[in-house]
């Protein structure tokens, strides 16, 4: 059965490469380090695992998890697995869910508790991704041999050591929560969604380039 991305999502992704030049050089260097980690893991013949970590596992970490997995599929590096977690569990924020829907993901809520479970679908015949808020040490996340990708400075400061991680990358993003309840709310979430997409696609594309080059 043919796999194909949701049309809206494919259209969104097609425009990201043209924006890589918007990423500041210092940040490009950090993203290339993440890409090099991914390539090294894949070249060693295994899977590369990344847990995207923020304080509440409600916004940036979920957005990062979804985009990292999408980038892996898009660039044909299917052995990159993406997870997310927080220093505490809250809920996948509905505003972040709405932003990801606007980008082209099909997301539906499957439970009605305080911390609902969501199913995210990238397109036809792709495995469904299960999303909900959890601590980064949750049993569903890898216990060792993974990269900790810190996407908020608070979690980065609170977790100087992430047990089991063999790589650590601090690439913080401004919290769109700062705009909750303001007229700029949707725009802030869309901008953050796009920035995270652009940067993680850049990192995975770098990994793909390193995979294609001969081993020194």
N, CA, C and O of each residue as an XYZ file, in Angstrom:
864
protein
N       0.843     -1.198      0.000
C       0.000      0.000      0.000
C       0.881      1.253      0.000
O       1.865      1.347      0.734
N       0.504      2.185     -0.825
C       1.312      3.394     -0.953
C       1.137      4.296      0.256
O       0.032      4.498      0.761
N       2.280      4.837      0.707
C       2.216      5.811      1.808
C       2.267      7.208      1.214
O       3.097      7.493      0.351
N       1.397      8.061      1.666
C       1.434      9.447      1.174
C       1.036     10.401      2.289
O       0.098     10.148      3.044
N       1.779     11.515      2.374
C       1.499     12.524      3.390
C       0.163     13.209      3.098
O      -0.258     13.310      1.946
N      -0.492     13.677      4.160
C      -1.683     14.508      3.975
C      -1.318     15.649      3.019
O      -0.241     16.235      3.135
N      -2.200     15.960      2.088
C      -1.891     16.970      1.060
C      -1.469     18.312      1.670
O      -0.501     18.934      1.234
N      -2.213     18.732      2.677
C      -1.920     20.029      3.311
C      -0.542     19.995      3.973
O       0.218     20.960      3.892
N      -0.231     18.886      4.623
C       1.060     18.727      5.301
C       2.198     18.699      4.272
O       3.237     19.325      4.481
N       2.007     17.987      3.182
C       3.029     17.901      2.129
C       3.321     19.291      1.557
O       4.469     19.630      1.271
N       2.278     20.074      1.399
C       2.409     21.437      0.864
C       3.207     22.307      1.843
O       4.062     23.095      1.439
N       2.915     22.152      3.114
C       3.598     22.903      4.180
C       5.084     22.556      4.175
O       5.938     23.442      4.213
N       5.385     21.253      4.126
C       6.770     20.780      4.175
C       7.563     21.262      2.957
O       8.745     21.589      3.066
N       6.903     21.301      1.802
C       7.586     21.681      0.558
C       8.187     23.086      0.625
O       9.109     23.401     -0.127
N       7.673     23.924      1.515
C       8.159     25.309      1.596
C       9.254     25.495      2.661
O       9.849     26.569      2.749
N       9.518     24.468      3.462
C      10.459     24.629      4.579
C      11.903     24.818      4.116
O      12.632     25.646      4.662
N      12.311     24.045      3.106
C      13.700     24.104      2.648
C      14.124     25.495      2.206
O      15.278     25.886      2.380
N      13.192     26.236      1.639
C      13.486     27.592      1.198
C      13.684     28.567      2.347
O      14.064     29.718      2.131
N      13.425     28.106      3.579
C      13.557     28.984      4.753
C      14.766     28.641      5.618
O      14.980     29.271      6.654
N      15.561     27.647      5.206
C      16.711     27.251      6.034
C      17.677     28.424      6.251
O      18.360     28.501      7.272
N      17.719     29.346      5.258
C      18.630     30.499      5.394
C      18.160     31.485      6.468
O      18.884     32.418      6.815
N      16.944     31.276      6.994
C      16.445     32.133      8.094
C      16.988     31.688      9.446
O      16.867     32.409     10.437
N      17.586     30.502      9.487
C      18.104     29.976     10.762
C      19.447     30.642     11.043
O      20.358     30.547     10.222
N      19.590     31.322     12.195
C      20.860     31.974     12.520
C      22.024     30.964     12.529
O      21.836     29.792     12.854
N      23.225     31.437     12.169
C      24.383     30.544     12.038
C      24.674     29.751     13.301
O      24.964     28.555     13.247
N      24.594     30.432     14.439
C      24.890     29.754     15.713
C      23.924     28.587     15.941
O      24.306     27.525     16.432
N      22.674     28.817     15.574
C      21.652     27.780     15.735
C      21.848     26.668     14.709
O      21.635     25.494     15.011
N      22.253     27.040     13.495
C      22.550     26.029     12.486
C      23.638     25.080     12.991
O      23.566     23.870     12.781
N      24.641     25.644     13.656
C      25.743     24.823     14.187
C      25.218     23.822     15.216
O      25.630     22.662     15.231
N      24.296     24.284     16.084
C      23.710     23.388     17.102
C      22.870     22.291     16.437
O      22.913     21.130     16.845
N      22.113     22.673     15.417
C      21.262     21.707     14.719
C      22.103     20.690     13.958
O      21.722     19.524     13.846
N      23.247     21.129     13.433
C      24.148     20.201     12.745
C      24.740     19.189     13.722
O      24.982     18.037     13.361
N      24.971     19.621     14.956
C      25.456     18.686     15.992
C      24.412     17.599     16.241
O      24.745     16.420     16.369
N      23.149     18.012     16.307
C      22.066     17.037     16.466
C      22.030     16.100     15.257
O      21.885     14.888     15.412
N      22.161     16.664     14.057
C      22.187     15.858     12.834
C      23.329     14.862     12.836
O      23.165     13.715     12.423
N      24.502     15.310     13.309
C      25.675     14.426     13.360
C      25.441     13.270     14.327
O      25.851     12.138     14.068
N      24.780     13.565     15.444
C      24.432     12.509     16.412
C      23.521     11.470     15.751
O      23.739     10.265     15.877
N      22.506     11.953     15.051
C      21.553     11.047     14.396
C      22.271     10.171     13.366
O      22.060      8.959     13.318
N      23.122     10.797     12.543
C      23.841     10.059     11.500
C      24.764      9.009     12.101
O      24.870      7.893     11.594
N      25.430      9.382     13.190
C      26.360      8.450     13.856
C      25.611      7.216     14.352
O      26.076      6.088     14.187
N      24.467      7.436     14.950
C      23.651      6.327     15.458
C      23.179      5.425     14.304
O      23.233      4.199     14.394
N      22.723      6.057     13.235
C      22.208      5.290     12.096
C      23.334      4.529     11.391
O      23.150      3.390     10.963
N      24.498      5.169     11.276
C      25.639      4.510     10.617
C      26.112      3.307     11.416
O      26.639      2.344     10.859
N      25.918      3.373     12.729
C      26.319      2.246     13.587
C      25.348      1.078     13.436
O      25.510      0.027     14.057
N      24.336      1.289     12.597
C      23.418      0.189     12.282
C      22.215      0.071     13.184
O      21.432     -0.871     13.067
N      22.063      1.021     14.082
C      20.923      0.939     14.995
C      19.890      1.997     14.685
O      19.857      2.562     13.592
N      19.049      2.254     15.667
C      18.063      3.323     15.536
C      18.580      4.532     16.304
O      19.334      4.395     17.267
N      18.172      5.694     15.875
C      18.472      6.910     16.626
C      17.195      7.293     17.373
O      16.119      7.388     16.783
N      17.336      7.512     18.680
C      16.162      7.854     19.494
C      16.361      9.232     20.106
O      17.423      9.539     20.649
N      15.332     10.050     20.011
C      15.397     11.400     20.568
C      14.174     11.637     21.436
O      13.043     11.433     20.996
N      14.404     12.069     22.675
C      13.292     12.480     23.532
C      13.326     14.002     23.623
O      14.291     14.588     24.115
N      12.251     14.633     23.138
C      12.151     16.094     23.158
C      11.578     16.492     24.518
O      10.488     16.063     24.896
N      12.331     17.321     25.246
C      11.971     17.591     26.655
C      11.693     19.070     26.891
O      12.466     19.939     26.489
N      10.567     19.333     27.554
C      10.196     20.678     28.001
C       9.614     20.522     29.412
O       9.463     19.401     29.898
N       9.293     21.622     30.059
C       8.842     21.514     31.449
C       7.551     20.704     31.585
O       7.504     19.746     32.357
N       6.506     21.078     30.844
C       5.185     20.478     31.064
C       4.771     19.446     30.016
O       3.693     18.862     30.124
N       5.613     19.212     29.002
C       5.251     18.315     27.889
C       3.841     18.652     27.395
O       2.968     17.790     27.296
N       3.653     19.949     27.089
C       2.319     20.392     26.669
C       2.317     21.081     25.310
O       1.329     21.004     24.579
N       3.411     21.752     24.964
C       3.418     22.526     23.721
C       4.653     22.214     22.873
O       4.594     21.399     21.953
N       5.783     22.880     23.197
C       6.975     22.793     22.350
C       7.508     21.370     22.187
O       7.951     20.995     21.102
N       7.467     20.582     23.257
C       8.024     19.218     23.171
C       7.166     18.322     22.272
O       7.696     17.500     21.525
N       5.841     18.482     22.347
C       4.965     17.707     21.456
C       5.139     18.139     19.999
O       5.209     17.307     19.095
N       5.207     19.455     19.793
C       5.412     19.977     18.438
C       6.734     19.436     17.886
O       6.812     19.018     16.731
N       7.770     19.450     18.731
C       9.076     18.943     18.314
C       9.049     17.454     17.988
O       9.645     17.014     17.005
N       8.358     16.686     18.817
C       8.257     15.241     18.575
C       7.605     14.956     17.225
O       8.101     14.142     16.445
N       6.498     15.628     16.960
C       5.775     15.399     15.699
C       6.611     15.797     14.487
O       6.659     15.067     13.497
N       7.265     16.946     14.564
C       8.053     17.394     13.409
C       9.307     16.549     13.202
O       9.703     16.290     12.066
N       9.929     16.121     14.296
C      11.136     15.301     14.146
C      10.807     13.972     13.470
O      11.537     13.513     12.591
N       9.718     13.371     13.885
C       9.305     12.095     13.268
C       8.914     12.308     11.803
O       9.224     11.483     10.944
N       8.231     13.419     11.531
C       7.826     13.722     10.155
C       9.046     13.947      9.269
O       9.092     13.470      8.135
N      10.036     14.678      9.791
C      11.271     14.931      9.035
C      11.993     13.623      8.740
O      12.512     13.427      7.641
N      12.024     12.729      9.728
C      12.692     11.432      9.547
C      12.037     10.655      8.399
O      12.724     10.082      7.553
N      10.716     10.643      8.382
C       9.986      9.934      7.327
C      10.214     10.625      5.979
O      10.452      9.970      4.964
N      10.137     11.952      5.988
C      10.275     12.722      4.756
C      11.638     12.491      4.091
O      11.725     12.367      2.870
N      12.689     12.436      4.896
C      14.044     12.259      4.353
C      14.461     10.785      4.250
O      15.614     10.481      3.944
N      13.523      9.886      4.504
C      13.809      8.465      4.331
C      14.713      7.874      5.402
O      15.365      6.855      5.175
N      14.754      8.513      6.574
C      15.554      7.990      7.691
C      14.591      7.447      8.742
O      14.475      7.973      9.849
N      13.911      6.382      8.355
C      12.807      5.865      9.163
C      13.242      5.339     10.532
O      12.410      5.160     11.421
N      14.548      5.092     10.703
C      15.024      4.563     11.984
C      15.260      5.638     13.033
O      15.828      5.370     14.091
N      14.819      6.860     12.733
C      14.861      7.912     13.766
C      13.517      7.892     14.484
O      12.474      8.137     13.877
N      13.550      7.604     15.759
C      12.319      7.555     16.569
C      12.265      8.791     17.465
O      13.268      9.180     18.064
N      11.099      9.394     17.548
C      10.935     10.621     18.340
C       9.960     10.388     19.488
O       8.911      9.766     19.320
N      10.328     10.897     20.645
C       9.511     10.792     21.860
C       9.447     12.179     22.488
O      10.162     13.085     22.059
N       8.603     12.353     23.495
C       8.602     13.626     24.215
C       8.255     13.382     25.672
O       7.661     12.364     26.027
N       8.640     14.341     26.509
C       8.350     14.237     27.936
C       8.642     15.556     28.623
O       9.240     16.457     28.035
N       8.214     15.661     29.870
C       8.440     16.885     30.629
C       9.093     16.582     31.964
O       9.309     15.422     32.315
N       9.403     17.632     32.702
C       9.860     17.433     34.072
C       8.639     17.147     34.950
O       8.765     16.659     36.073
N       7.445     17.464     34.408
C       6.178     17.066     35.029
C       5.151     16.842     33.918
O       5.335     17.313     32.796
N       4.086     16.135     34.228
C       3.051     15.863     33.225
C       1.878     16.810     33.438
O       1.468     17.054     34.573
N       1.337     17.345     32.343
C       0.141     18.205     32.429
C      -0.877     17.712     31.394
O      -1.664     16.809     31.680
N      -0.863     18.303     30.192
C      -1.715     17.856     29.085
C      -1.182     18.477     27.797
O      -0.600     19.561     27.813
N      -1.385     17.781     26.688
C      -1.053     18.309     25.364
C      -2.009     19.479     25.146
O      -3.218     19.276     25.037
N      -1.479     20.703     25.082
C      -2.327     21.896     25.069
C      -3.155     22.001     23.784
O      -2.615     21.858     22.687
N      -4.456     22.249     23.915
C      -5.332     22.323     22.736
C      -4.889     23.369     21.709
O      -5.131     23.202     20.514
N      -4.239     24.451     22.171
C      -3.761     25.477     21.232
C      -2.633     24.925     20.366
O      -2.547     25.224     19.175
N      -1.773     24.118     20.977
C      -0.680     23.485     20.221
C      -1.255     22.443     19.255
O      -0.788     22.306     18.124
N      -2.266     21.719     19.716
C      -2.950     20.733     18.852
C      -3.528     21.449     17.636
O      -3.387     20.983     16.505
N      -4.183     22.589     17.878
C      -4.819     23.345     16.791
C      -3.773     23.830     15.778
O      -4.015     23.810     14.571
N      -2.617     24.264     16.277
C      -1.548     24.734     15.374
C      -1.037     23.599     14.492
O      -0.771     23.799     13.307
N      -0.901     22.407     15.072
C      -0.423     21.260     14.296
C      -1.470     20.834     13.263
O      -1.130     20.374     12.174
N      -2.735     20.991     13.617
C      -3.807     20.705     12.641
C      -3.741     21.695     11.479
O      -3.919     21.321     10.320
N      -3.482     22.958     11.804
C      -3.391     23.974     10.746
C      -2.211     23.683      9.811
O      -2.242     24.032      8.631
N      -1.178     23.042     10.351
C      -0.013     22.699      9.526
C      -0.299     21.487      8.626
O       0.430     21.239      7.666
N      -1.351     20.744      8.938
C      -1.722     19.623      8.071
C      -1.754     18.251      8.715
O      -2.022     17.254      8.043
N      -1.481     18.190     10.026
C      -1.608     16.904     10.725
C      -3.081     16.634     11.002
O      -3.851     17.558     11.263
N      -3.463     15.371     10.944
C      -4.815     15.010     11.364
C      -4.686     14.486     12.796
O      -4.044     13.466     13.044
N      -5.305     15.201     13.724
C      -5.167     14.855     15.145
C      -6.553     14.747     15.758
O      -7.398     15.624     15.578
N      -6.777     13.647     16.492
C      -8.072     13.530     17.175
C      -7.864     13.098     18.610
O      -6.961     12.325     18.930
N      -8.734     13.624     19.470
C      -8.686     13.292     20.897
C      -9.434     11.985     21.108
O     -10.557     11.825     20.630
N      -8.816     11.047     21.824
C      -9.461      9.734     22.009
C      -9.937      9.492     23.442
O     -10.667      8.534     23.695
N      -9.530     10.352     24.382
C     -10.020     10.226     25.766
C     -10.445     11.608     26.252
O     -10.109     12.619     25.635
N     -11.189     11.649     27.362
C     -11.729     12.927     27.828
C     -11.254     13.319     29.221
O     -11.868     14.171     29.862
N     -10.180     12.717     29.695
C      -9.708     13.058     31.043
C      -8.890     14.347     31.016
O      -8.813     15.022     29.989
N      -8.278     14.682     32.157
C      -7.514     15.932     32.263
C      -6.263     15.916     31.387
O      -5.790     16.962     30.942
N      -5.741     14.734     31.150
C      -4.569     14.574     30.294
C      -4.967     13.672     29.125
O      -4.631     12.487     29.120
N      -5.683     14.220     28.132
C      -6.252     13.386     27.072
C      -5.183     12.742     26.188
O      -4.083     13.271     26.027
N      -5.534     11.602     25.628
C      -4.681     10.927     24.655
C      -5.148     11.361     23.261
O      -6.342     11.367     22.963
N      -4.188     11.720     22.426
C      -4.483     12.125     21.048
C      -3.828     11.150     20.081
O      -2.793     10.554     20.381
N      -4.444     10.999     18.924
C      -3.842     10.221     17.838
C      -3.512     11.190     16.712
O      -4.374     11.938     16.249
N      -2.257     11.169     16.277
C      -1.826     12.049     15.194
C      -1.484     11.217     13.966
O      -0.798     10.200     14.066
N      -1.969     11.659     12.803
C      -1.755     10.925     11.559
C      -1.109     11.857     10.528
O      -1.593     12.963     10.287
N      -0.001     11.392      9.920
C       0.725     12.194      8.929
C       0.151     12.023      7.527
O       0.294     12.899      6.675
N      -0.505     10.877      7.297
C      -1.026     10.613      5.962
C      -1.487      9.181      5.822
O      -1.541      8.430      6.796
N      -1.822      8.808      4.587
C      -2.353      7.465      4.324
C      -1.297      6.401      4.578
O      -0.163      6.497      4.110
N      -1.704      5.373      5.340
C      -0.887      4.191      5.627
C       0.368      4.460      6.459
O       1.297      3.653      6.456
N       0.399      5.600      7.177
C       1.459      5.837      8.150
C       0.985      5.338      9.508
O      -0.205      5.419      9.813
N       1.907      4.816     10.337
C       1.493      4.423     11.684
C       0.977      5.639     12.461
O       1.509      6.741     12.325
N      -0.046      5.436     13.263
C      -0.597      6.519     14.090
C       0.351      6.811     15.243
O       0.890      5.895     15.864
N       0.548      8.090     15.521
C       1.385      8.481     16.659
C       0.475      8.800     17.839
O      -0.480      9.566     17.710
N       0.779      8.207     18.986
C      -0.021      8.438     20.195
C       0.639      9.556     20.999
O       1.820      9.472     21.335
N      -0.120     10.588     21.302
C       0.417     11.765     21.984
C      -0.352     12.045     23.279
O      -1.582     12.094     23.282
N       0.382     12.226     24.368
C      -0.210     12.705     25.618
C       0.925     13.205     26.494
O       2.088     12.901     26.230
N       0.607     13.961     27.525
C       1.639     14.534     28.378
C       2.166     13.510     29.375
O       1.397     12.768     29.986
N       3.488     13.479     29.532
C       4.117     12.527     30.446
C       5.482     13.057     30.875
O       6.026     13.970     30.255
N       6.022     12.480     31.931
C       7.390     12.822     32.323
C       8.364     12.166     31.346
O       8.055     11.144     30.734
N       9.545     12.771     31.212
C      10.488     12.206     30.236
C      10.958     10.808     30.634
O      11.447     10.047     29.800
N      10.802     10.480     31.919
C      11.213      9.158     32.402
C      10.100      8.108     32.268
O      10.249      6.978     32.733
N       8.990      8.485     31.633
C       7.867      7.559     31.444
C       8.331      6.267     30.783
O       9.235      6.284     29.948
N       7.719      5.159     31.152
C       8.146      3.847     30.636
C       7.968      3.728     29.120
O       8.585      2.864     28.498
N       7.143      4.574     28.524
C       6.961      4.513     27.063
C       8.119      5.167     26.324
O       8.257      4.992     25.113
N       8.945      5.908     27.030
C      10.097      6.567     26.422
C      11.343      5.707     26.602
O      11.390      4.883     27.515
N      12.363      5.885     25.743
C      13.581      5.072     25.887
C      14.273      5.318     27.225
O      14.264      6.432     27.748
N      14.872      4.261     27.767
C      15.548      4.368     29.069
C      17.031      4.668     28.935
O      17.647      5.219     29.846
N      17.604      4.300     27.783
C      19.041      4.562     27.587
C      19.342      4.665     26.094
O      18.546      4.253     25.250
N      20.519      5.228     25.789
C      20.948      5.325     24.402
C      20.105      6.254     23.559
O      19.847      5.969     22.390
N      19.667      7.377     24.144
C      18.854      8.340     23.398
C      19.448      9.731     23.561
O      20.250      9.976     24.463
N      19.043     10.641     22.675
C      19.431     12.043     22.820
C      18.333     12.784     23.552
O      17.150     12.598     23.266
N      18.726     13.623     24.496
C      17.779     14.514     25.176
C      17.840     15.852     24.444
O      18.873     16.521     24.442
N      16.727     16.235     23.825
C      16.654     17.515     23.115
C      15.838     18.473     23.976
O      14.616     18.360     24.064
N      16.533     19.420     24.610
C      15.889     20.342     25.538
C      15.365     21.550     24.748
O      16.146     22.315     24.182
N      14.042     21.713     24.716
C      13.469     22.791     23.908
C      12.948     23.961     24.743
O      12.327     24.879     24.207
N      13.200     23.929     26.057
C      12.905     25.120     26.857
C      14.004     25.294     27.889
O      14.509     24.322     28.450
N      14.365     26.541     28.132
C      15.506     26.827     29.008
C      15.226     26.414     30.451
O      16.148     26.071     31.192
N      13.927     26.448     30.856
C      13.594     26.050     32.241
C      13.912     24.574     32.465
O      14.532     24.212     33.465
N      13.483     23.720     31.526
C      13.761     22.286     31.664
C      15.258     22.027     31.564
O      15.793     21.151     32.243
N      15.925     22.794     30.714
C      17.371     22.634     30.546
C      18.082     22.907     31.865
O      18.995     22.177     32.251
N      17.654     23.968     32.556
C      18.265     24.330     33.836
C      17.880     23.343     34.934
O      18.685     23.030     35.812
N      16.637     22.855     34.873
C      16.142     21.946     35.923
C      16.719     20.536     35.801
O      16.759     19.785     36.775
N      17.167     20.185     34.584
C      17.696     18.827     34.347
C      19.119     18.887     33.819
O      19.351     18.640     32.636
N      20.083     19.216     34.688
C      21.456     19.228     34.193
C      21.904     17.832     33.759
O      22.843     17.678     32.977
N      21.207     16.813     34.289
C      21.541     15.425     33.951
C      20.256     14.672     33.619
O      19.320     14.651     34.418
N      20.214     14.063     32.455
C      19.058     13.251     32.068
C      19.495     11.792     32.063
O      20.252     11.385     31.182
N      19.030     10.982     33.039
C      19.490      9.602     33.148
C      19.261      8.809     31.860
O      18.170      8.834     31.292
N      20.288      8.114     31.414
C      20.170      7.239     30.249
C      20.498      7.893     28.926
O      20.716      7.199     27.933
N      20.540      9.234     28.891
C      20.818      9.937     27.624
C      22.307      9.859     27.300
O      23.147     10.062     28.177
N      22.633      9.566     26.040
C      24.040      9.571     25.637
C      24.341     10.764     24.723
O      25.426     10.868     24.151
N      23.360     11.654     24.601
C      23.553     12.900     23.872
C      22.614     13.926     24.465
O      21.522     13.589     24.920
N      23.038     15.182     24.461
C      22.187     16.233     25.038
C      22.337     17.489     24.191
O      23.449     17.944     23.924
N      21.210     18.039     23.774
C      21.231     19.202     22.898
C      20.243     20.227     23.444
O      19.065     19.929     23.642
N      20.737     21.431     23.682
C      19.864     22.489     24.198
C      19.537     23.454     23.054
O      20.373     24.260     22.644
N      18.314     23.356     22.555
C      17.863     24.235     21.465
C      16.515     24.823     21.895
O      15.459     24.367     21.457
N      16.570     25.851     22.767
C      15.320     26.374     23.333
C      14.507     27.214     22.357
O      15.046     27.859     21.458
N      13.196     27.186     22.563
C      12.246     27.980     21.776
C      11.422     28.827     22.725
O      11.141     28.415     23.851
N      11.035     30.008     22.273
C      10.164     30.856     23.081
C       8.809     30.168     23.247
O       8.293     29.551     22.314
N       8.247     30.282     24.439
C       6.995     29.582     24.736
C       5.801     30.346     24.156
O       5.571     31.497     24.527
N       5.033     29.717     23.242
C       3.862     30.420     22.700
C       2.794     30.686     23.760
O       1.884     31.486     23.546
N       2.912     30.006     24.907
C       1.964     30.205     26.005
C       1.899     31.671     26.433
O       0.878     32.137     26.939
N       3.011     32.396     26.221
C       3.058     33.811     26.595
C       1.977     34.629     25.889
O       1.641     35.731     26.325
N       1.428     34.081     24.785
C       0.423     34.813     24.000
C      -0.989     34.254     24.200
O      -1.932     34.696     23.543
N      -1.134     33.280     25.109
C      -2.462     32.699     25.336
C      -3.460     33.786     25.733
O      -3.170     34.637     26.573
N      -4.643     33.740     25.112
C      -5.696     34.684     25.471
C      -5.531     36.069     24.872
O      -6.289     36.981     25.202
N      -4.530     36.240     23.980
C      -4.340     37.542     23.325
C      -4.752     37.419     21.854
O      -4.900     36.306     21.349
N      -4.938     38.541     21.168
C      -5.293     38.477     19.739
C      -4.196     37.806     18.893
O      -4.458     37.316     17.795
N      -2.965     37.796     19.427
C      -1.828     37.233     18.664
C      -1.638     35.733     18.928
O      -0.671     35.136     18.456
N      -2.556     35.133     19.678
C      -2.369     33.733     20.110
C      -2.112     32.764     18.944
O      -1.088     32.080     18.919
N      -3.029     32.707     17.993
C      -2.903     31.739     16.891
C      -1.638     31.997     16.080
O      -0.952     31.059     15.674
N      -1.334     33.261     15.849
C      -0.141     33.613     15.084
C       1.119     33.150     15.812
O       2.042     32.628     15.188
N       1.157     33.340     17.136
C       2.326     32.939     17.934
C       2.542     31.419     17.860
O       3.672     30.951     17.718
N       1.451     30.663     17.957
C       1.562     29.199     17.878
C       1.998     28.759     16.476
O       2.813     27.848     16.329
N       1.442     29.422     15.442
C       1.815     29.074     14.072
C       3.289     29.378     13.815
O       3.985     28.599     13.164
N       3.763     30.518     14.332
C       5.169     30.889     14.149
C       6.092     29.899     14.848
O       7.123     29.505     14.304
N       5.706     29.498     16.069
C       6.565     28.559     16.801
C       6.552     27.195     16.127
O       7.582     26.530     16.020
N       5.379     26.793     15.678
C       5.227     25.519     14.961
C       6.142     25.512     13.733
O       6.829     24.528     13.459
N       6.135     26.616     13.010
C       6.931     26.694     11.773
C       8.429     26.739     12.073
O       9.224     26.116     11.371
N       8.805     27.470     13.105
C      10.233     27.545     13.465
C      10.765     26.160     13.855
O      11.842     25.756     13.417
N      10.010     25.449     14.668
C      10.440     24.115     15.099
C      10.512     23.173     13.895
O      11.451     22.386     13.777
N       9.526     23.254     13.007
C       9.524     22.426     11.796
C      10.763     22.720     10.961
O      11.493     21.808     10.572
N      10.991     24.002     10.689
C      12.126     24.427      9.854
C      13.451     23.916     10.418
O      14.293     23.395      9.686
N      13.621     24.072     11.729
C      14.909     23.740     12.329
C      15.123     22.231     12.439
O      16.239     21.753     12.234
N      14.083     21.484     12.757
C      14.268     20.038     12.864
C      14.416     19.394     11.488
O      15.124     18.398     11.341
N      13.754     19.955     10.489
C      13.972     19.473      9.118
C      15.416     19.755      8.686
O      16.037     18.937      8.008
N      15.937     20.906      9.079
C      17.332     21.245      8.776
C      18.281     20.219      9.407
O      19.219     19.755      8.758
N      18.033     19.870     10.673
C      18.897     18.910     11.389
C      18.855     17.532     10.732
O      19.889     16.886     10.560
N      17.656     17.091     10.370
C      17.522     15.749      9.778
C      18.092     15.732      8.360
O      18.678     14.736      7.938
N      17.921     16.833      7.627
C      18.527     16.891      6.293
C      20.048     16.808      6.399
O      20.698     16.179      5.563
N      20.615     17.442      7.427
C      22.066     17.366      7.645
C      22.482     15.922      7.933
O      23.502     15.448      7.431
N      21.686     15.236      8.741
C      21.969     13.816      9.045
C      21.959     12.996      7.754
O      22.817     12.138      7.548
N      20.989     13.265      6.898
C      20.891     12.530      5.633
C      22.135     12.778      4.765
O      22.661     11.856      4.141
N      22.591     14.024      4.738
C      23.789     14.361      3.976
C      25.010     13.612      4.486
O      25.841     13.146      3.706
N      25.107     13.501      5.811
C      26.239     12.771      6.401
C      26.137     11.270      6.132
O      27.151     10.586      5.989
N      24.912     10.771      6.066
C      24.716      9.342      5.760
C      25.178      9.025      4.340
O      25.667      7.931      4.058
N      25.013     10.007      3.455
C      25.364      9.795      2.053
C      26.861      9.893      1.806
O      27.375      9.365      0.820
N      27.567     10.589      2.728
C      29.005     10.766      2.504
C      29.782      9.548      2.983
O      29.385      8.915      3.962
N      30.900      9.201      2.303
C      31.679      8.040      2.726
C      32.304      8.232      4.097
O      32.634      9.354      4.481
N      32.467      7.148      4.830
C      33.068      7.219      6.180
C      34.553      7.574      6.016
O      35.266      6.997      5.195
N      34.984      8.533      6.820
C      36.405      8.956      6.746
C      37.312      7.902      7.353
O      38.530      8.078      7.382
